[in-house]
C-alpha cells in the first residue's frame, strides 16, 4: 500500500530518535584514548629526498604516535617507491603520496613539517623553500655548502619563525651530553683544548664519463643537480657516489664529520653564539683559536676507520676530546666515555644503557616536541650557523694554505679578499 506522508514522517522521526538514543561507536584512537593522538592533532610530515640517510632518520619517526608521514618527494622513481613501501608497511595502509618534484609536496597545506635528506647541494635551498612555504624543518647536515648559504638559511628560518633542527643528532645522545656537562660544570677545570675528529680535506673537480640521461620520471637529472653546476649524467652520482666532488660536497668533505664534532666542541666551550677567530692549517690538522684563548684542534683522519693516532680506538666514529687543566674527557659513537680523573668515573652513565651516536630517535623527538611548544631545538638555526661556518672557515684555511682571521660578528674574513670571495658559490638556474 502507498505510504501516507504523515506515516512516513512519523516513522522517520521515530527512527531518528532511536539513533540519537543509541550509543555512537567511534574508535578509541580517533578520540585519543589510551594515549593515542587524535588524527586532528597529528603532525603531518613530508620527506624530501629518501636515500639511505633519510631512510635511517625516518624509521624512528614512523614509530611516533603523534606524527604521520603522508608524502615523499624524490627525483628517482626507485627511491620514491622504496620510501612508499617503508611508510605504508609501517602504517598498514597505502596512503603515502609520491612526488617527483618536491615543490608539489611543499604546496600541500596539510603538511606541517619536512625531513630533508637530499644531497648536500640541496639542503639549504630546499630548507629555505620549505620555510617560505610555512613548514617546520628537520634538515640533514651539512645544512649549507658555503658560508653564505649557512647565513642565508639561518636568517630565513628566523624571519619566517619556523622550527628548525639540523641533523647533528649527537647533541641529543647521552654520552656526548655528559661529556659537555663535565666541561660546563668545571669538573675538567678551565678548558684549554678541544679536539674534533674530521676527514682529511680533499677536493675533486673532475667529471665522471657521461651516460645517456634517463627519462624524467625515472630520474629527473636537472632537478637532481638543482643549484649545482651542470655536468653530464652518470648513474654513480645518483647512486650516492657524489660525495667528494666539489660541486656537490661541503667544505672539501671537512663537514662530513666536522658538522658533528666541531659542533660538539662549540657546545662544550659555550660558544653557540660565536666561533673561533683564527684558523691555521698544519700537517693533518687545523688549529683554531677562540677569543677566550681556548684552542680547537681539527684532527684530520684519512678515513673513518683508518689512521687515528692518539685516539682511543673503541670510541668508534666521530670522537671528540675536551681537555681541561684538571681532567680530560673523550667520547665517541660507541657510547663509551673515558675520563682521566678517577673521581669522575663514578658520575658516568651506566655503560649497559649506552646509546650509539648514530641514534636519531631523541633528536627527532626533540624536533617534534619543539614544533608544539615553538621553542628552540637542540640544533637550531643559530647553533647550525656558527658551527657550520667554523667548519667552512677551517676548510678554507686548508684550501688556501694560510692562516685566516674572521670577525665572529660579521662572519667576514679580516683583510683577505680572496677568502671572502669564496664564502659563496655561483648557483645554477634549475627551475623547470
KAGIJO-V398232 format. One line per field, one symbol per residue. ss: DSSP state (@ for helix, = for strand, . for the rest). phi: phi as a letter, one per 20 degrees, with the letter a starting at -180 (. if undefined). burial: # if it has 24 or more other ideal C-beta (glycine too) atoms within 12 Angstrom, else .. Layout:
ss = ???
phi = ???
burial = ???
This chain:
ss = ....@@@@@@@@@@@@@@@@@......@@@@.@@@...@@@.======...@@@@@@@@@@.....=======..=@@@@@@@@@@@@@@@.....===..@@@@@......====...@@@@@@@@@@@@@...====.......@@@@@@@@@@@@@@...===..@@@@.@@@@@@@@@@@......=========....=..............=.@@@@@.........@@@@@@@...=.....@@@.@@@@@@@@@@@@@@.........=====..=====.....=======...........@@@....=====...====.....===..@@@@@@...@@@.......@@@@@@@@@@@@@.......@@@@@@@@@@@@@@@@@@@@...====....==...@@@@@...........
phi = .feffffffffffffffffffffeecggffenflnfeggfdfeeddddncegffffffgfffeffeccfdbccbfdfffgffffffffffembcefedcfdfffffffffeebcddcffggegfgfffffffeneecddfeffbebggfffffgfffffemeeccffefffddgffffffgfffemfenffdbdcdfbffgbccdfdfgfcgfffgfebeffffflffgfbffbgfffeoeefnegfdddllmffgdggeffgffgffeldfdbagebccfcfmacddcefenfeddeeeefbgdefcgneffffmflfccdddfdacccbbffnfcdcedfffffefffffdfdffefdgffffgffffffemefefcfffgggffffgfffffffffelbfcdcefeeldfelbfffffdfccfdffdgr
burial = .........................................##########.##########.#.############.##.###.##..##....########.##.#..#####################.#.#######################....######################...##..###########.................###.######..#.##..##...############################.##.########...######...########..#...#..##..##########..#############....#...##....##################....#########################..####.#..###.....##.##.#.#..#..
